[in-house]
């Protein structure tokens, strides 16, 4: 029978980063959002978070029409935790019927 390893010095276990799917194509459209930044500093901070920070490995797509990324919805708390100002939009427009 295996026993659980106890944490050193009573510290809580470290939170694991979510396991990201490799490509945005693997997500359903409702699992994606377009995150738009309001200031240049926020764009820079968001880019640093994705390319070399806590979200390294998360799939994203730059929006060529503005200061935006398309990312999985699960990444938005990480942007907020860093104090980055942004607004959320649907990743894709729905077709008019």
mmCIF file as gemmi writes it, N, C-alpha and C atoms, coordinates in Angstrom:
data_model
loop_
_atom_site.group_PDB
_atom_site.id
_atom_site.type_symbol
_atom_site.label_atom_id
_atom_site.label_alt_id
_atom_site.label_comp_id
_atom_site.label_asym_id
_atom_site.label_entity_id
_atom_site.label_seq_id
_atom_site.pdbx_PDB_ins_code
_atom_site.Cartn_x
_atom_site.Cartn_y
_atom_site.Cartn_z
_atom_site.occupancy
_atom_site.B_iso_or_equiv
_atom_site.pdbx_formal_charge
_atom_site.auth_seq_id
_atom_site.auth_asym_id
_atom_site.pdbx_PDB_model_num
ATOM 1 N N . UNK Axp A 1 ? 0.835 -1.178 0 1 0 ? 1 A 1
ATOM 2 C CA . UNK Axp A 1 ? 0 0 0 1 0 ? 1 A 1
ATOM 3 C C . UNK Axp A 1 ? 0.88 1.241 0 1 0 ? 1 A 1
ATOM 4 N N . UNK Axp A 2 ? 0.589 2.164 -0.907 1 0 ? 2 A 1
ATOM 5 C CA . UNK Axp A 2 ? 1.37 3.384 -1.002 1 0 ? 2 A 1
ATOM 6 C C . UNK Axp A 2 ? 0.871 4.402 0.01 1 0 ? 2 A 1
ATOM 7 N N . UNK Axp A 3 ? 1.787 5.138 0.554 1 0 ? 3 A 1
ATOM 8 C CA . UNK Axp A 3 ? 1.405 6.205 1.477 1 0 ? 3 A 1
ATOM 9 C C . UNK Axp A 3 ? 1.606 7.543 0.792 1 0 ? 3 A 1
ATOM 10 N N . UNK Axp A 4 ? 0.818 8.505 1.182 1 0 ? 4 A 1
ATOM 11 C CA . UNK Axp A 4 ? 0.964 9.852 0.634 1 0 ? 4 A 1
ATOM 12 C C . UNK Axp A 4 ? 2.198 10.498 1.217 1 0 ? 4 A 1
ATOM 13 N N . UNK Axp A 5 ? 2.918 11.203 0.377 1 0 ? 5 A 1
ATOM 14 C CA . UNK Axp A 5 ? 4.079 11.925 0.873 1 0 ? 5 A 1
ATOM 15 C C . UNK Axp A 5 ? 3.595 13.153 1.637 1 0 ? 5 A 1
ATOM 16 N N . UNK Axp A 6 ? 4.169 13.365 2.772 1 0 ? 6 A 1
ATOM 17 C CA . UNK Axp A 6 ? 3.798 14.556 3.53 1 0 ? 6 A 1
ATOM 18 C C . UNK Axp A 6 ? 4.594 15.744 3.013 1 0 ? 6 A 1
ATOM 19 N N . UNK Axp A 7 ? 4.006 16.911 3.091 1 0 ? 7 A 1
ATOM 20 C CA . UNK Axp A 7 ? 4.659 18.134 2.646 1 0 ? 7 A 1
ATOM 21 C C . UNK Axp A 7 ? 5.72 18.55 3.655 1 0 ? 7 A 1
ATOM 22 N N . UNK Axp A 8 ? 6.792 19.095 3.156 1 0 ? 8 A 1
ATOM 23 C CA . UNK Axp A 8 ? 7.862 19.554 4.03 1 0 ? 8 A 1
ATOM 24 C C . UNK Axp A 8 ? 7.39 20.748 4.839 1 0 ? 8 A 1
ATOM 25 N N . UNK Axp A 9 ? 7.695 20.744 6.103 1 0 ? 9 A 1
ATOM 26 C CA . UNK Axp A 9 ? 7.4 21.849 7.007 1 0 ? 9 A 1
ATOM 27 C C . UNK Axp A 9 ? 5.931 22.255 7.019 1 0 ? 9 A 1
ATOM 28 N N . UNK Axp A 10 ? 5.049 21.36 6.654 1 0 ? 10 A 1
ATOM 29 C CA . UNK Axp A 10 ? 3.619 21.649 6.695 1 0 ? 10 A 1
ATOM 30 C C . UNK Axp A 10 ? 3.145 22.628 5.635 1 0 ? 10 A 1
ATOM 31 N N . UNK Axp A 11 ? 3.957 22.888 4.598 1 0 ? 11 A 1
ATOM 32 C CA . UNK Axp A 11 ? 3.552 23.815 3.55 1 0 ? 11 A 1
ATOM 33 C C . UNK Axp A 11 ? 2.528 23.147 2.646 1 0 ? 11 A 1
ATOM 34 N N . UNK Axp A 12 ? 1.598 23.934 2.124 1 0 ? 12 A 1
ATOM 35 C CA . UNK Axp A 12 ? 0.606 23.344 1.22 1 0 ? 12 A 1
ATOM 36 C C . UNK Axp A 12 ? 1.273 22.91 -0.085 1 0 ? 12 A 1
ATOM 37 N N . UNK Axp A 13 ? 0.695 21.938 -0.774 1 0 ? 13 A 1
ATOM 38 C CA . UNK Axp A 13 ? 1.277 21.499 -2.042 1 0 ? 13 A 1
ATOM 39 C C . UNK Axp A 13 ? 1.235 22.63 -3.07 1 0 ? 13 A 1
ATOM 40 N N . UNK Axp A 14 ? 2.217 22.64 -3.968 1 0 ? 14 A 1
ATOM 41 C CA . UNK Axp A 14 ? 2.269 23.66 -5.012 1 0 ? 14 A 1
ATOM 42 C C . UNK Axp A 14 ? 1.129 23.444 -5.995 1 0 ? 14 A 1
ATOM 43 N N . UNK Axp A 15 ? 0.566 24.567 -6.474 1 0 ? 15 A 1
ATOM 44 C CA . UNK Axp A 15 ? -0.476 24.464 -7.489 1 0 ? 15 A 1
ATOM 45 C C . UNK Axp A 15 ? 0.178 24.121 -8.811 1 0 ? 15 A 1
ATOM 46 N N . UNK Axp A 16 ? -0.412 23.183 -9.502 1 0 ? 16 A 1
ATOM 47 C CA . UNK Axp A 16 ? 0.1 22.823 -10.82 1 0 ? 16 A 1
ATOM 48 C C . UNK Axp A 16 ? -0.53 23.71 -11.873 1 0 ? 16 A 1
ATOM 49 N N . UNK Axp A 17 ? 0.252 23.996 -12.893 1 0 ? 17 A 1
ATOM 50 C CA . UNK Axp A 17 ? -0.266 24.757 -14.013 1 0 ? 17 A 1
ATOM 51 C C . UNK Axp A 17 ? -1.21 23.857 -14.801 1 0 ? 17 A 1
ATOM 52 N N . UNK Axp A 18 ? -2.24 24.441 -15.396 1 0 ? 18 A 1
ATOM 53 C CA . UNK Axp A 18 ? -3.135 23.628 -16.222 1 0 ? 18 A 1
ATOM 54 C C . UNK Axp A 18 ? -2.36 23.003 -17.382 1 0 ? 18 A 1
ATOM 55 N N . UNK Axp A 19 ? -2.801 21.88 -17.813 1 0 ? 19 A 1
ATOM 56 C CA . UNK Axp A 19 ? -2.187 21.228 -18.97 1 0 ? 19 A 1
ATOM 57 C C . UNK Axp A 19 ? -2.889 21.77 -20.208 1 0 ? 19 A 1
ATOM 58 N N . UNK Axp A 20 ? -2.15 22.504 -21.008 1 0 ? 20 A 1
ATOM 59 C CA . UNK Axp A 20 ? -2.733 23.136 -22.191 1 0 ? 20 A 1
ATOM 60 C C . UNK Axp A 20 ? -2.733 22.167 -23.353 1 0 ? 20 A 1
ATOM 61 N N . UNK Axp A 21 ? -3.747 22.291 -24.187 1 0 ? 21 A 1
ATOM 62 C CA . UNK Axp A 21 ? -3.739 21.56 -25.447 1 0 ? 21 A 1
ATOM 63 C C . UNK Axp A 21 ? -2.713 22.249 -26.342 1 0 ? 21 A 1
ATOM 64 N N . UNK Axp A 22 ? -2.185 21.527 -27.303 1 0 ? 22 A 1
ATOM 65 C CA . UNK Axp A 22 ? -1.066 22.048 -28.095 1 0 ? 22 A 1
ATOM 66 C C . UNK Axp A 22 ? -1.471 23.162 -29.065 1 0 ? 22 A 1
ATOM 67 N N . UNK Axp A 23 ? -2.682 23.089 -29.617 1 0 ? 23 A 1
ATOM 68 C CA . UNK Axp A 23 ? -3.1 24.037 -30.646 1 0 ? 23 A 1
ATOM 69 C C . UNK Axp A 23 ? -4.495 24.574 -30.336 1 0 ? 23 A 1
ATOM 70 N N . UNK Axp A 24 ? -4.754 25.788 -30.779 1 0 ? 24 A 1
ATOM 71 C CA . UNK Axp A 24 ? -6.087 26.361 -30.583 1 0 ? 24 A 1
ATOM 72 C C . UNK Axp A 24 ? -7.153 25.553 -31.305 1 0 ? 24 A 1
ATOM 73 N N . UNK Axp A 25 ? -6.772 24.893 -32.383 1 0 ? 25 A 1
ATOM 74 C CA . UNK Axp A 25 ? -7.733 24.087 -33.146 1 0 ? 25 A 1
ATOM 75 C C . UNK Axp A 25 ? -8.312 22.936 -32.322 1 0 ? 25 A 1
ATOM 76 N N . UNK Axp A 26 ? -7.648 22.571 -31.235 1 0 ? 26 A 1
ATOM 77 C CA . UNK Axp A 26 ? -8.116 21.477 -30.397 1 0 ? 26 A 1
ATOM 78 C C . UNK Axp A 26 ? -9.177 21.923 -29.387 1 0 ? 26 A 1
ATOM 79 N N . UNK Axp A 27 ? -9.425 23.216 -29.304 1 0 ? 27 A 1
ATOM 80 C CA . UNK Axp A 27 ? -10.431 23.767 -28.388 1 0 ? 27 A 1
ATOM 81 C C . UNK Axp A 27 ? -11.738 24.001 -29.132 1 0 ? 27 A 1
ATOM 82 N N . UNK Axp A 28 ? -12.843 23.867 -28.419 1 0 ? 28 A 1
ATOM 83 C CA . UNK Axp A 28 ? -14.14 24.237 -28.985 1 0 ? 28 A 1
ATOM 84 C C . UNK Axp A 28 ? -14.21 25.767 -29.041 1 0 ? 28 A 1
ATOM 85 N N . UNK Axp A 29 ? -14.963 26.339 -29.974 1 0 ? 29 A 1
ATOM 86 C CA . UNK Axp A 29 ? -15.036 27.801 -30.076 1 0 ? 29 A 1
ATOM 87 C C . UNK Axp A 29 ? -15.458 28.486 -28.778 1 0 ? 29 A 1
ATOM 88 N N . UNK Axp A 30 ? -16.348 27.868 -28.004 1 0 ? 30 A 1
ATOM 89 C CA . UNK Axp A 30 ? -16.799 28.493 -26.76 1 0 ? 30 A 1
ATOM 90 C C . UNK Axp A 30 ? -15.741 28.435 -25.658 1 0 ? 30 A 1
ATOM 91 N N . UNK Axp A 31 ? -14.673 27.679 -25.868 1 0 ? 31 A 1
ATOM 92 C CA . UNK Axp A 31 ? -13.577 27.611 -24.9 1 0 ? 31 A 1
ATOM 93 C C . UNK Axp A 31 ? -12.498 28.663 -25.162 1 0 ? 31 A 1
ATOM 94 N N . UNK Axp A 32 ? -12.68 29.458 -26.215 1 0 ? 32 A 1
ATOM 95 C CA . UNK Axp A 32 ? -11.699 30.471 -26.592 1 0 ? 32 A 1
ATOM 96 C C . UNK Axp A 32 ? -12.268 31.869 -26.415 1 0 ? 32 A 1
ATOM 97 N N . UNK Axp A 33 ? -11.403 32.826 -26.125 1 0 ? 33 A 1
ATOM 98 C CA . UNK Axp A 33 ? -11.804 34.224 -26.026 1 0 ? 33 A 1
ATOM 99 C C . UNK Axp A 33 ? -10.762 35.091 -26.729 1 0 ? 33 A 1
ATOM 100 N N . UNK Axp A 34 ? -11.219 36.262 -27.117 1 0 ? 34 A 1
ATOM 101 C CA . UNK Axp A 34 ? -10.306 37.271 -27.654 1 0 ? 34 A 1
ATOM 102 C C . UNK Axp A 34 ? -10.061 38.269 -26.528 1 0 ? 34 A 1
ATOM 103 N N . UNK Axp A 35 ? -8.827 38.399 -26.125 1 0 ? 35 A 1
ATOM 104 C CA . UNK Axp A 35 ? -8.461 39.294 -25.035 1 0 ? 35 A 1
ATOM 105 C C . UNK Axp A 35 ? -7.82 40.526 -25.666 1 0 ? 35 A 1
ATOM 106 N N . UNK Axp A 36 ? -8.424 41.693 -25.425 1 0 ? 36 A 1
ATOM 107 C CA . UNK Axp A 36 ? -7.961 42.941 -26.014 1 0 ? 36 A 1
ATOM 108 C C . UNK Axp A 36 ? -7.383 43.83 -24.924 1 0 ? 36 A 1
ATOM 109 N N . UNK Axp A 37 ? -6.207 44.347 -25.176 1 0 ? 37 A 1
ATOM 110 C CA . UNK Axp A 37 ? -5.5 45.178 -24.201 1 0 ? 37 A 1
ATOM 111 C C . UNK Axp A 37 ? -5.76 46.645 -24.477 1 0 ? 37 A 1
ATOM 112 N N . UNK Axp A 38 ? -5.784 47.44 -23.402 1 0 ? 38 A 1
ATOM 113 C CA . UNK Axp A 38 ? -6.113 48.853 -23.558 1 0 ? 38 A 1
ATOM 114 C C . UNK Axp A 38 ? -4.885 49.744 -23.662 1 0 ? 38 A 1
ATOM 115 N N . UNK Axp A 39 ? -3.784 49.342 -23.054 1 0 ? 39 A 1
ATOM 116 C CA . UNK Axp A 39 ? -2.575 50.181 -23.061 1 0 ? 39 A 1
ATOM 117 C C . UNK Axp A 39 ? -1.392 49.397 -23.609 1 0 ? 39 A 1
ATOM 118 N N . UNK Axp A 40 ? -0.41 50.129 -24.084 1 0 ? 40 A 1
ATOM 119 C CA . UNK Axp A 40 ? 0.811 49.52 -24.609 1 0 ? 40 A 1
ATOM 120 C C . UNK Axp A 40 ? 1.514 48.68 -23.534 1 0 ? 40 A 1
ATOM 121 N N . UNK Axp A 41 ? 1.519 49.179 -22.303 1 0 ? 41 A 1
ATOM 122 C CA . UNK Axp A 41 ? 2.165 48.45 -21.201 1 0 ? 41 A 1
ATOM 123 C C . UNK Axp A 41 ? 1.46 47.114 -20.94 1 0 ? 41 A 1
ATOM 124 N N . UNK Axp A 42 ? 0.139 47.092 -21.102 1 0 ? 42 A 1
ATOM 125 C CA . UNK Axp A 42 ? -0.612 45.852 -20.908 1 0 ? 42 A 1
ATOM 126 C C . UNK Axp A 42 ? -0.326 44.847 -22.029 1 0 ? 42 A 1
ATOM 127 N N . UNK Axp A 43 ? -0.171 45.35 -23.249 1 0 ? 43 A 1
ATOM 128 C CA . UNK Axp A 43 ? 0.186 44.477 -24.371 1 0 ? 43 A 1
ATOM 129 C C . UNK Axp A 43 ? 1.541 43.834 -24.097 1 0 ? 43 A 1
ATOM 130 N N . UNK Axp A 44 ? 2.495 44.656 -23.661 1 0 ? 44 A 1
ATOM 131 C CA . UNK Axp A 44 ? 3.84 44.153 -23.376 1 0 ? 44 A 1
ATOM 132 C C . UNK Axp A 44 ? 3.811 43.117 -22.252 1 0 ? 44 A 1
ATOM 133 N N . UNK Axp A 45 ? 3.054 43.39 -21.199 1 0 ? 45 A 1
ATOM 134 C CA . UNK Axp A 45 ? 2.971 42.465 -20.067 1 0 ? 45 A 1
ATOM 135 C C . UNK Axp A 45 ? 2.278 41.162 -20.483 1 0 ? 45 A 1
ATOM 136 N N . UNK Axp A 46 ? 1.231 41.265 -21.297 1 0 ? 46 A 1
ATOM 137 C CA . UNK Axp A 46 ? 0.531 40.072 -21.781 1 0 ? 46 A 1
ATOM 138 C C . UNK Axp A 46 ? 1.415 39.217 -22.674 1 0 ? 46 A 1
ATOM 139 N N . UNK Axp A 47 ? 2.182 39.883 -23.534 1 0 ? 47 A 1
ATOM 140 C CA . UNK Axp A 47 ? 3.105 39.167 -24.407 1 0 ? 47 A 1
ATOM 141 C C . UNK Axp A 47 ? 4.178 38.453 -23.583 1 0 ? 47 A 1
ATOM 142 N N . UNK Axp A 48 ? 4.714 39.134 -22.59 1 0 ? 48 A 1
ATOM 143 C CA . UNK Axp A 48 ? 5.734 38.524 -21.732 1 0 ? 48 A 1
ATOM 144 C C . UNK Axp A 48 ? 5.168 37.336 -20.959 1 0 ? 48 A 1
ATOM 145 N N . UNK Axp A 49 ? 3.926 37.441 -20.543 1 0 ? 49 A 1
ATOM 146 C CA . UNK Axp A 49 ? 3.285 36.348 -19.801 1 0 ? 49 A 1
ATOM 147 C C . UNK Axp A 49 ? 3.131 35.103 -20.667 1 0 ? 49 A 1
ATOM 148 N N . UNK Axp A 50 ? 2.792 35.295 -21.933 1 0 ? 50 A 1
ATOM 149 C CA . UNK Axp A 50 ? 2.596 34.16 -22.833 1 0 ? 50 A 1
ATOM 150 C C . UNK Axp A 50 ? 3.924 33.61 -23.35 1 0 ? 50 A 1
ATOM 151 N N . UNK Axp A 51 ? 4.853 34.484 -23.713 1 0 ? 51 A 1
ATOM 152 C CA . UNK Axp A 51 ? 6.082 34.019 -24.355 1 0 ? 51 A 1
ATOM 153 C C . UNK Axp A 51 ? 7.165 33.587 -23.382 1 0 ? 51 A 1
ATOM 154 N N . UNK Axp A 52 ? 7.103 34.005 -22.144 1 0 ? 52 A 1
ATOM 155 C CA . UNK Axp A 52 ? 8.173 33.616 -21.246 1 0 ? 52 A 1
ATOM 156 C C . UNK Axp A 52 ? 7.77 33.545 -19.793 1 0 ? 52 A 1
ATOM 157 N N . UNK Axp A 53 ? 6.488 33.741 -19.521 1 0 ? 53 A 1
ATOM 158 C CA . UNK Axp A 53 ? 6.021 33.755 -18.142 1 0 ? 53 A 1
ATOM 159 C C . UNK Axp A 53 ? 5.246 32.5 -17.784 1 0 ? 53 A 1
ATOM 160 N N . UNK Axp A 54 ? 4.289 32.676 -16.909 1 0 ? 54 A 1
ATOM 161 C CA . UNK Axp A 54 ? 3.508 31.547 -16.394 1 0 ? 54 A 1
ATOM 162 C C . UNK Axp A 54 ? 2.69 30.835 -17.467 1 0 ? 54 A 1
ATOM 163 N N . UNK Axp A 55 ? 2.39 31.52 -18.556 1 0 ? 55 A 1
ATOM 164 C CA . UNK Axp A 55 ? 1.556 30.908 -19.596 1 0 ? 55 A 1
ATOM 165 C C . UNK Axp A 55 ? 2.368 30.333 -20.755 1 0 ? 55 A 1
ATOM 166 N N . UNK Axp A 56 ? 3.667 30.18 -20.568 1 0 ? 56 A 1
ATOM 167 C CA . UNK Axp A 56 ? 4.486 29.569 -21.613 1 0 ? 56 A 1
ATOM 168 C C . UNK Axp A 56 ? 3.93 28.181 -21.906 1 0 ? 56 A 1
ATOM 169 N N . UNK Axp A 57 ? 3.701 27.912 -23.162 1 0 ? 57 A 1
ATOM 170 C CA . UNK Axp A 57 ? 3.135 26.624 -23.557 1 0 ? 57 A 1
ATOM 171 C C . UNK Axp A 57 ? 1.657 26.696 -23.862 1 0 ? 57 A 1
ATOM 172 N N . UNK Axp A 58 ? 0.994 27.752 -23.397 1 0 ? 58 A 1
ATOM 173 C CA . UNK Axp A 58 ? -0.432 27.909 -23.719 1 0 ? 58 A 1
ATOM 174 C C . UNK Axp A 58 ? -0.551 28.356 -25.177 1 0 ? 58 A 1
ATOM 175 N N . UNK Axp A 59 ? -1.48 27.785 -25.919 1 0 ? 59 A 1
ATOM 176 C CA . UNK Axp A 59 ? -1.627 28.202 -27.316 1 0 ? 59 A 1
ATOM 177 C C . UNK Axp A 59 ? -2.257 29.588 -27.396 1 0 ? 59 A 1
ATOM 178 N N . UNK Axp A 60 ? -1.876 30.34 -28.399 1 0 ? 60 A 1
ATOM 179 C CA . UNK Axp A 60 ? -2.452 31.662 -28.611 1 0 ? 60 A 1
ATOM 180 C C . UNK Axp A 60 ? -2.311 32.021 -30.082 1 0 ? 60 A 1
ATOM 181 N N . UNK Axp A 61 ? -3.073 32.999 -30.492 1 0 ? 61 A 1
ATOM 182 C CA . UNK Axp A 61 ? -2.982 33.521 -31.851 1 0 ? 61 A 1
ATOM 183 C C . UNK Axp A 61 ? -3.085 35.034 -31.757 1 0 ? 61 A 1
ATOM 184 N N . UNK Axp A 62 ? -2.157 35.726 -32.384 1 0 ? 62 A 1
ATOM 185 C CA . UNK Axp A 62 ? -2.221 37.183 -32.423 1 0 ? 62 A 1
ATOM 186 C C . UNK Axp A 62 ? -3.312 37.612 -33.375 1 0 ? 62 A 1
ATOM 187 N N . UNK Axp A 63 ? -4.035 38.658 -33.004 1 0 ? 63 A 1
ATOM 188 C CA . UNK Axp A 63 ? -5.06 39.214 -33.875 1 0 ? 63 A 1
ATOM 189 C C . UNK Axp A 63 ? -4.403 40.304 -34.718 1 0 ? 63 A 1
ATOM 190 N N . UNK Axp A 64 ? -4.357 40.155 -36.042 1 0 ? 64 A 1
ATOM 191 C CA . UNK Axp A 64 ? -3.692 41.157 -36.881 1 0 ? 64 A 1
ATOM 192 C C . UNK Axp A 64 ? -4.439 42.484 -36.944 1 0 ? 64 A 1
ATOM 193 N N . UNK Axp A 65 ? -5.693 42.513 -36.461 1 0 ? 65 A 1
ATOM 194 C CA . UNK Axp A 65 ? -6.502 43.727 -36.559 1 0 ? 65 A 1
ATOM 195 C C . UNK Axp A 65 ? -6.424 44.627 -35.334 1 0 ? 65 A 1
ATOM 196 N N . UNK Axp A 66 ? -5.642 44.269 -34.341 1 0 ? 66 A 1
ATOM 197 C CA . UNK Axp A 66 ? -5.586 45.109 -33.158 1 0 ? 66 A 1
ATOM 198 C C . UNK Axp A 66 ? -4.743 44.506 -32.055 1 0 ? 66 A 1
ATOM 199 N N . UNK Axp A 67 ? -4.74 45.158 -30.909 1 0 ? 67 A 1
ATOM 200 C CA . UNK Axp A 67 ? -3.912 44.703 -29.779 1 0 ? 67 A 1
ATOM 201 C C . UNK Axp A 67 ? -4.577 43.554 -29.017 1 0 ? 67 A 1
ATOM 202 N N . UNK Axp A 68 ? -4.724 42.414 -29.671 1 0 ? 68 A 1
ATOM 203 C CA . UNK Axp A 68 ? -5.489 41.306 -29.097 1 0 ? 68 A 1
ATOM 204 C C . UNK Axp A 68 ? -4.811 39.972 -29.34 1 0 ? 68 A 1
ATOM 205 N N . UNK Axp A 69 ? -5.135 39.011 -28.469 1 0 ? 69 A 1
ATOM 206 C CA . UNK Axp A 69 ? -4.755 37.615 -28.622 1 0 ? 69 A 1
ATOM 207 C C . UNK Axp A 69 ? -6.031 36.792 -28.572 1 0 ? 69 A 1
ATOM 208 N N . UNK Axp A 70 ? -6.026 35.663 -29.236 1 0 ? 70 A 1
ATOM 209 C CA . UNK Axp A 70 ? -7.061 34.654 -29.027 1 0 ? 70 A 1
ATOM 210 C C . UNK Axp A 70 ? -6.41 33.575 -28.181 1 0 ? 70 A 1
ATOM 211 N N . UNK Axp A 71 ? -7.02 33.3 -27.036 1 0 ? 71 A 1
ATOM 212 C CA . UNK Axp A 71 ? -6.446 32.374 -26.055 1 0 ? 71 A 1
ATOM 213 C C . UNK Axp A 71 ? -7.551 31.499 -25.457 1 0 ? 71 A 1
ATOM 214 N N . UNK Axp A 72 ? -7.195 30.393 -24.813 1 0 ? 72 A 1
ATOM 215 C CA . UNK Axp A 72 ? -8.195 29.619 -24.071 1 0 ? 72 A 1
ATOM 216 C C . UNK Axp A 72 ? -8.741 30.454 -22.905 1 0 ? 72 A 1
ATOM 217 N N . UNK Axp A 73 ? -10.031 30.306 -22.604 1 0 ? 73 A 1
ATOM 218 C CA . UNK Axp A 73 ? -10.647 31.042 -21.497 1 0 ? 73 A 1
ATOM 219 C C . UNK Axp A 73 ? -9.918 30.819 -20.179 1 0 ? 73 A 1
ATOM 220 N N . UNK Axp A 74 ? -9.368 29.645 -19.992 1 0 ? 74 A 1
ATOM 221 C CA . UNK Axp A 74 ? -8.702 29.304 -18.731 1 0 ? 74 A 1
ATOM 222 C C . UNK Axp A 74 ? -7.466 30.157 -18.466 1 0 ? 74 A 1
ATOM 223 N N . UNK Axp A 75 ? -6.969 30.88 -19.463 1 0 ? 75 A 1
ATOM 224 C CA . UNK Axp A 75 ? -5.782 31.727 -19.249 1 0 ? 75 A 1
ATOM 225 C C . UNK Axp A 75 ? -6.129 33.081 -18.651 1 0 ? 75 A 1
ATOM 226 N N . UNK Axp A 76 ? -7.371 33.503 -18.732 1 0 ? 76 A 1
ATOM 227 C CA . UNK Axp A 76 ? -7.716 34.867 -18.307 1 0 ? 76 A 1
ATOM 228 C C . UNK Axp A 76 ? -7.434 35.157 -16.835 1 0 ? 76 A 1
ATOM 229 N N . UNK Axp A 77 ? -7.601 34.214 -15.906 1 0 ? 77 A 1
ATOM 230 C CA . UNK Axp A 77 ? -7.239 34.532 -14.515 1 0 ? 77 A 1
ATOM 231 C C . UNK Axp A 77 ? -5.755 34.863 -14.337 1 0 ? 77 A 1
ATOM 232 N N . UNK Axp A 78 ? -4.907 34.299 -15.179 1 0 ? 78 A 1
ATOM 233 C CA . UNK Axp A 78 ? -3.482 34.573 -15.082 1 0 ? 78 A 1
ATOM 234 C C . UNK Axp A 78 ? -3.17 36.012 -15.5 1 0 ? 78 A 1
ATOM 235 N N . UNK Axp A 79 ? -3.864 36.506 -16.537 1 0 ? 79 A 1
ATOM 236 C CA . UNK Axp A 79 ? -3.69 37.903 -16.943 1 0 ? 79 A 1
ATOM 237 C C . UNK Axp A 79 ? -4.175 38.834 -15.83 1 0 ? 79 A 1
ATOM 238 N N . UNK Axp A 80 ? -5.321 38.514 -15.26 1 0 ? 80 A 1
ATOM 239 C CA . UNK Axp A 80 ? -5.885 39.347 -14.187 1 0 ? 80 A 1
ATOM 240 C C . UNK Axp A 80 ? -4.983 39.348 -12.956 1 0 ? 80 A 1
ATOM 241 N N . UNK Axp A 81 ? -4.408 38.206 -12.621 1 0 ? 81 A 1
ATOM 242 C CA . UNK Axp A 81 ? -3.547 38.105 -11.437 1 0 ? 81 A 1
ATOM 243 C C . UNK Axp A 81 ? -2.288 38.954 -11.578 1 0 ? 81 A 1
ATOM 244 N N . UNK Axp A 82 ? -1.873 39.202 -12.804 1 0 ? 82 A 1
ATOM 245 C CA . UNK Axp A 82 ? -0.685 40.039 -13.048 1 0 ? 82 A 1
ATOM 246 C C . UNK Axp A 82 ? -1.033 41.519 -13.1 1 0 ? 82 A 1
ATOM 247 N N . UNK Axp A 83 ? -2.313 41.845 -12.941 1 0 ? 83 A 1
ATOM 248 C CA . UNK Axp A 83 ? -2.732 43.244 -12.961 1 0 ? 83 A 1
ATOM 249 C C . UNK Axp A 83 ? -2.85 43.832 -14.356 1 0 ? 83 A 1
ATOM 250 N N . UNK Axp A 84 ? -2.922 42.985 -15.351 1 0 ? 84 A 1
ATOM 251 C CA . UNK Axp A 84 ? -3.024 43.436 -16.741 1 0 ? 84 A 1
ATOM 252 C C . UNK Axp A 84 ? -4.468 43.834 -17.022 1 0 ? 84 A 1
ATOM 253 N N . UNK Axp A 85 ? -4.654 45.003 -17.615 1 0 ? 85 A 1
ATOM 254 C CA . UNK Axp A 85 ? -5.996 45.497 -17.946 1 0 ? 85 A 1
ATOM 255 C C . UNK Axp A 85 ? -6.379 44.982 -19.333 1 0 ? 85 A 1
ATOM 256 N N . UNK Axp A 86 ? -7.563 44.396 -19.431 1 0 ? 86 A 1
ATOM 257 C CA . UNK Axp A 86 ? -8.015 43.838 -20.706 1 0 ? 86 A 1
ATOM 258 C C . UNK Axp A 86 ? -9.523 43.746 -20.725 1 0 ? 86 A 1
ATOM 259 N N . UNK Axp A 87 ? -10.051 43.54 -21.905 1 0 ? 87 A 1
ATOM 260 C CA . UNK Axp A 87 ? -11.474 43.252 -22.079 1 0 ? 87 A 1
ATOM 261 C C . UNK Axp A 87 ? -11.586 41.942 -22.849 1 0 ? 87 A 1
ATOM 262 N N . UNK Axp A 88 ? -12.667 41.22 -22.592 1 0 ? 88 A 1
ATOM 263 C CA . UNK Axp A 88 ? -12.894 39.939 -23.253 1 0 ? 88 A 1
ATOM 264 C C . UNK Axp A 88 ? -13.976 40.085 -24.314 1 0 ? 88 A 1
ATOM 265 N N . UNK Axp A 89 ? -13.776 39.391 -25.417 1 0 ? 89 A 1
ATOM 266 C CA . UNK Axp A 89 ? -14.734 39.363 -26.525 1 0 ? 89 A 1
ATOM 267 C C . UNK Axp A 89 ? -14.834 37.926 -27.009 1 0 ? 89 A 1
ATOM 268 N N . UNK Axp A 90 ? -15.916 37.573 -27.688 1 0 ? 90 A 1
ATOM 269 C CA . UNK Axp A 90 ? -15.966 36.235 -28.294 1 0 ? 90 A 1
ATOM 270 C C . UNK Axp A 90 ? -14.813 36.093 -29.286 1 0 ? 90 A 1
ATOM 271 N N . UNK Axp A 91 ? -14.238 34.93 -29.354 1 0 ? 91 A 1
ATOM 272 C CA . UNK Axp A 91 ? -13.099 34.709 -30.253 1 0 ? 91 A 1
ATOM 273 C C . UNK Axp A 91 ? -13.508 34.762 -31.716 1 0 ? 91 A 1
ATOM 274 N N . UNK Axp A 92 ? -14.735 34.337 -31.998 1 0 ? 92 A 1
ATOM 275 C CA . UNK Axp A 92 ? -15.201 34.284 -33.378 1 0 ? 92 A 1
ATOM 276 C C . UNK Axp A 92 ? -16.594 34.883 -33.462 1 0 ? 92 A 1
ATOM 277 N N . UNK Axp A 93 ? -16.86 35.517 -34.562 1 0 ? 93 A 1
ATOM 278 C CA . UNK Axp A 93 ? -18.21 36.049 -34.783 1 0 ? 93 A 1
ATOM 279 C C . UNK Axp A 93 ? -19.129 34.91 -35.149 1 0 ? 93 A 1
ATOM 280 N N . UNK Axp A 94 ? -20.366 35.034 -34.71 1 0 ? 94 A 1
ATOM 281 C CA . UNK Axp A 94 ? -21.355 34.012 -35.086 1 0 ? 94 A 1
ATOM 282 C C . UNK Axp A 94 ? -22.023 34.454 -36.392 1 0 ? 94 A 1
ATOM 283 N N . UNK Axp A 95 ? -22.356 33.495 -37.205 1 0 ? 95 A 1
ATOM 284 C CA . UNK Axp A 95 ? -22.986 33.806 -38.496 1 0 ? 95 A 1
ATOM 285 C C . UNK Axp A 95 ? -24.409 34.29 -38.284 1 0 ? 95 A 1
ATOM 286 N N . UNK Axp A 96 ? -24.777 35.328 -39.009 1 0 ? 96 A 1
ATOM 287 C CA . UNK Axp A 96 ? -26.15 35.834 -38.955 1 0 ? 96 A 1
ATOM 288 C C . UNK Axp A 96 ? -27.052 34.878 -39.719 1 0 ? 96 A 1
ATOM 289 N N . UNK Axp A 97 ? -28.22 34.647 -39.159 1 0 ? 97 A 1
ATOM 290 C CA . UNK Axp A 97 ? -29.149 33.719 -39.837 1 0 ? 97 A 1
ATOM 291 C C . UNK Axp A 97 ? -30.223 34.445 -40.554 1 0 ? 97 A 1
